[in-house]
């Protein structure tokens, strides 16, 4: 699904909703439905859910923090509704083009496990599709226009997720 070219006076990806709000909204919806419908359990004890959920949340926090530091080092804005002044391709970006969304996905999964929510885990693939088409594809289109062949070469070399 291709995105239209940015308007000439708009120098950003055109992402309308901040991605952390998309993740939080999806998690709240899934947990609310799970609670209202009395969904099934993961059948893990409290301690194991806490350990797994906590590990996912910690990893999910660490990855975007490192990526954010890389953006700051490159002196470019992390917010997809602001202009990008540099293409970041080092550090975590050598392994995934979207470490921040990967981190948010891990945080989401961690909270789902911690909350014992099968529904929230079942929503995760749909959430990833939503993030891919509503956010990532728009960012990729913008980055191709902004950085041209340098970004296309980077896309050929580094996978979108992992």
N, C-alpha and C positions, 0 to 999 in steps of 0.2 A: 504494500500500500504506500504509494508515494505521497509526499506532502507538497503543497504548492510552495512556490518560491516565496521567501520573505518579501514583504512590501519594502520598497526602496528606502523608506524612512524608518524601518524597523530593523535594528541590528541586534537581534536575539532569536532564540529558537522558537518563540511563540508558545511556550508552555504556559497554560492558563492557571492551573492549580499547582501549588508547591507539592512536589512528590511526597515529602513526609506526611502531608495532610491526606494524600491518597492512601498511603499505607495505614495511617491511623484510622481513617474513616472505614476502610475495608475491615480492619481488625475489630473495630467497635461494632460494625454491622454483623460480622460473623459471630463474635462472642455474644452479642445480644440475641441473635437467632438461636444459637446453641443453648443459651440460658432459657429462653422462652419455650423452646421445643423440647428441652431436656435431652439433648443429644447424647450419643454414646460416649463412653470414656476411652481414653487411651490405654487403660488397664496398667498404668504404671503407678507405683507408689509415690507418695509426696516427695520423698527424698530424691528419688530418681528423676522425677519431673523437674524438681528444683535444680538438680545438677545439670541435666540436659538443657533445660530452658535457660538457666543462668549462663552456661557455656556459650550457647547460641547468641544470647543477648550481648555478652562481653565481646565475642568475636565480631558481632554485628556493629558494636559501637567502635571498636578499634579500627576496623577497615575504613569506614568513612572519615574517621579522625586523621588517619594517615593520608588518605586521599585529599582531604581538605588542606592539610599542611603542604602537599605537593602543589595544589592550586595557589596557595598563598606564596609559596616559593617562586612560582612562575608568574606571579603578579597578575592573575586573571580571576575573574569573578566565578564563584561556584554556582550561583543562582542561574537557572536556565532561562529566566526572563530578563537577564542582563547580558550585555555584550561580552563575548569572549575575546581576549586579547592575545592568548597563547594557546597552543595545542600541547596538552600534557600527555607525554607518551612514555615516561620513565617511571621507575618505582612500581607501584601496584598496577599502573596502567600498561606495563609490559605483559601482564597476564590476563587482564580483563579491561574492556573499554568502559565498564560501568561499575567500578568498585563501590561507589556510594549506593547504588541501587542494590547491589549484592549485599552490602551491609544492612540496608533497611529490610531486605528480605529475610536475612538471618534474625534480625531483631523481631520481626513479625512472627517468624517460626518459633522463636524462643518464647515469646509471650503466649503463643497458641499452645505450646507444650506445657508451659508453666500453669496455664489456665485449664489444662486437661480438655482442650477443645478440638475434637475431631473436625467439626465444621470449619473452624478457622484454618486448619491445615488443608482441608479440602478446597477452601476458597483460594489458597495460595497460587495454584496454577492460573486461575482466571485473573488474579491480581497481576501476575507476571505478564500475561498477555495485554492487560490494560496498560501497564507501565510501558511495555514495549511499544505499543501503538500510539498512546496518548502523549508519551514523553520522549522516549529514546529515539523513535523514528524522526520526530520533529528535531531533536538535537542533532542527529546524524545529518539530516538534510541541511540544517543551518551550518554545521561544521564543514560539510562538503563545499558549500557556497563560499564560506569564509576562508578555508584553508586549502581548498582545491586538491591537487594531486597528493600533497603531503598527508591529508586526512584519508584519501582513498587508499594510499599505500599502507597506512596504519590499519585501516579496516581489513585489508587483505592479510595482514600479519597477526592481528590480535582479535580473539573472539569477543563477541558481544558480552557474554556472561562469564564463562570460565572454560 
